[in-house]
């Protein structure tokens, strides 16, 4: 079983669901500061896919020997950058295509991964240089945890607004 692919599809479906929920809100409600580190629901959501973009970019050099994986990662390099701060309604609508492209690249990369890729070292700049790198499998777990953490923040805000939400389960068809 390719767990990386399962989690990439889980990420993709979760983002689609959240985008759909947030898209039903008014732009003012979506952009309202909710007291999180990223402020608004829009800010939290943008941080999730921005994190995915960042992590995938980190994996590119590590996966240089896997042309299929690199092809998918390289496909996101020219996607538009989403501005910081509140978005207009038009910018929110543009976000859907960018998010879908990044999530598709994550799924494509996961499909292209080989078991031997998972042990490859990914250079990191944190932990004070100790270690200087960690296995790709660790960084893939970091991506999963990062996105799940911030989706949980969105869920808490939606709960407080009495907006029904449930995107926590992994679809059994992803197995």
C-alpha positions as CSV (number, residue, x, y, z in Angstrom):
1,X,0.0,0.0,0.0
2,X,1.3,3.5,-0.9
3,X,0.5,5.4,2.3
4,X,1.9,8.6,0.8
5,X,-0.6,8.4,-2.0
6,X,-3.4,7.7,0.5
7,X,-2.5,10.8,2.5
8,X,-2.0,13.0,-0.6
9,X,-5.6,12.0,-1.7
10,X,-6.9,12.7,1.8
11,X,-5.2,16.1,1.7
12,X,-6.8,16.8,-1.7
13,X,-10.3,15.8,-0.6
14,X,-10.0,17.8,2.6
15,X,-9.0,20.9,0.8
16,X,-11.9,20.5,-1.7
17,X,-14.3,20.2,1.1
18,X,-12.9,23.1,3.0
19,X,-12.8,25.3,-0.1
20,X,-16.5,24.4,-0.7
21,X,-17.5,25.3,2.9
22,X,-15.6,28.5,3.0
23,X,-16.9,29.4,-0.5
24,X,-20.4,29.5,0.9
25,X,-19.5,32.2,3.3
26,X,-19.5,35.9,2.5
27,X,-16.0,37.2,1.6
28,X,-16.2,39.4,4.8
29,X,-16.9,36.4,7.0
30,X,-14.2,34.4,5.3
31,X,-11.6,37.2,5.7
32,X,-12.6,38.2,9.3
33,X,-9.8,37.9,11.8
34,X,-10.7,34.9,14.0
35,X,-7.8,35.2,16.4
36,X,-5.7,32.4,14.9
37,X,-2.0,32.9,14.0
38,X,-3.1,33.2,10.4
39,X,-6.0,35.4,11.2
40,X,-8.9,34.5,9.0
41,X,-10.3,31.3,7.7
42,X,-9.0,32.3,4.3
43,X,-5.5,32.8,5.9
44,X,-5.6,29.4,7.5
45,X,-6.7,27.7,4.3
46,X,-4.0,29.5,2.3
47,X,-1.4,28.5,4.8
48,X,-2.3,24.8,4.3
49,X,-1.8,24.8,0.5
50,X,1.2,27.2,0.9
51,X,2.7,24.7,3.2
52,X,2.1,21.9,0.7
53,X,3.8,24.0,-2.0
54,X,6.7,24.7,0.3
55,X,7.2,21.0,1.3
56,X,6.9,19.8,-2.3
57,X,9.6,22.3,-3.3
58,X,11.9,20.9,-0.6
59,X,11.5,17.4,-2.0
60,X,12.5,18.4,-5.6
61,X,16.3,18.1,-5.1
62,X,16.0,14.9,-3.1
63,X,13.9,13.3,-5.8
64,X,16.2,14.4,-8.7
65,X,16.6,10.7,-9.7
66,X,12.8,10.2,-10.0
67,X,11.8,12.1,-13.2
68,X,8.1,11.4,-12.7
69,X,8.0,12.9,-9.2
70,X,10.1,15.9,-10.2
71,X,7.8,16.5,-13.2
72,X,4.8,16.9,-10.9
73,X,6.7,19.1,-8.4
74,X,8.1,21.3,-11.2
75,X,4.6,21.9,-12.5
76,X,3.7,24.1,-9.5
77,X,6.7,26.4,-9.8
78,X,4.9,28.9,-12.1
79,X,1.6,28.9,-10.4
80,X,0.5,32.4,-9.2
81,X,1.5,33.4,-5.7
82,X,-1.5,34.3,-3.6
83,X,-1.2,37.7,-1.9
84,X,-0.9,38.1,1.8
85,X,-3.7,39.7,3.8
86,X,-7.4,39.8,3.0
87,X,-8.4,38.5,-0.5
88,X,-11.0,39.9,-2.7
89,X,-13.9,37.7,-3.9
90,X,-12.1,37.4,-7.3
91,X,-8.8,36.4,-5.6
92,X,-10.7,33.8,-3.6
93,X,-12.2,32.3,-6.7
94,X,-8.8,32.1,-8.4
95,X,-7.5,30.3,-5.3
96,X,-9.6,27.2,-6.2
97,X,-7.6,26.4,-9.4
98,X,-4.2,27.1,-7.7
99,X,-5.1,24.8,-4.7
100,X,-6.4,22.1,-7.1
101,X,-3.1,22.3,-9.1
102,X,-0.9,22.0,-6.0
103,X,-3.0,19.1,-4.6
104,X,-2.8,17.4,-8.0
105,X,1.0,17.8,-8.0
106,X,1.1,16.2,-4.5
107,X,-1.0,13.3,-5.6
108,X,1.1,12.9,-8.8
109,X,4.4,13.0,-6.9
110,X,3.0,10.4,-4.4
111,X,2.0,8.1,-7.3
112,X,5.5,8.4,-8.8
113,X,7.4,7.6,-5.6
114,X,9.3,4.4,-5.2
115,X,9.8,2.7,-1.9
116,X,13.5,3.4,-2.3
117,X,12.8,7.2,-2.5
118,X,11.4,7.3,1.1
119,X,14.8,6.9,2.7
120,X,16.5,9.6,0.7
121,X,17.8,12.6,2.7
122,X,15.9,15.9,2.6
123,X,18.1,18.9,3.6
124,X,16.5,21.0,6.3
125,X,17.4,24.4,7.7
126,X,15.8,24.0,11.1
127,X,16.7,22.1,14.3
128,X,19.8,24.2,14.5
129,X,21.5,22.2,11.8
130,X,21.4,19.0,13.8
131,X,20.4,17.0,11.9
132,X,21.2,18.6,8.5
133,X,18.8,16.3,6.8
134,X,16.1,13.8,7.5
135,X,14.6,11.0,5.4
136,X,11.9,11.9,2.9
137,X,9.5,9.7,4.8
138,X,9.9,11.9,7.8
139,X,9.2,15.1,5.8
140,X,6.2,13.5,4.2
141,X,4.9,12.9,7.7
142,X,5.6,16.5,8.6
143,X,3.5,17.6,5.6
144,X,0.6,15.4,6.7
145,X,0.8,16.7,10.3
146,X,1.2,20.3,9.3
147,X,-1.9,20.2,7.1
148,X,-4.0,18.2,9.5
149,X,-3.1,20.6,12.3
150,X,-4.3,23.6,10.4
151,X,-7.4,21.9,9.1
152,X,-8.2,21.2,12.7
153,X,-7.9,25.0,13.4
154,X,-10.4,25.6,10.6
155,X,-12.7,23.0,12.0
156,X,-12.7,24.6,15.4
157,X,-13.6,28.0,14.0
158,X,-16.3,26.5,11.8
159,X,-17.7,24.7,14.9
160,X,-17.8,28.0,16.8
161,X,-19.8,29.5,13.9
162,X,-22.1,26.5,14.0
163,X,-21.2,25.5,10.5
164,X,-21.4,21.8,10.0
165,X,-18.1,20.3,8.9
166,X,-16.4,16.9,8.7
167,X,-13.4,16.3,6.6
168,X,-11.4,14.3,9.1
169,X,-11.8,10.7,7.8
170,X,-9.8,9.0,5.2
171,X,-11.9,7.6,2.4
172,X,-11.6,3.9,2.3
173,X,-11.3,4.0,-1.5
174,X,-7.9,5.6,-1.0
175,X,-6.5,2.3,0.3
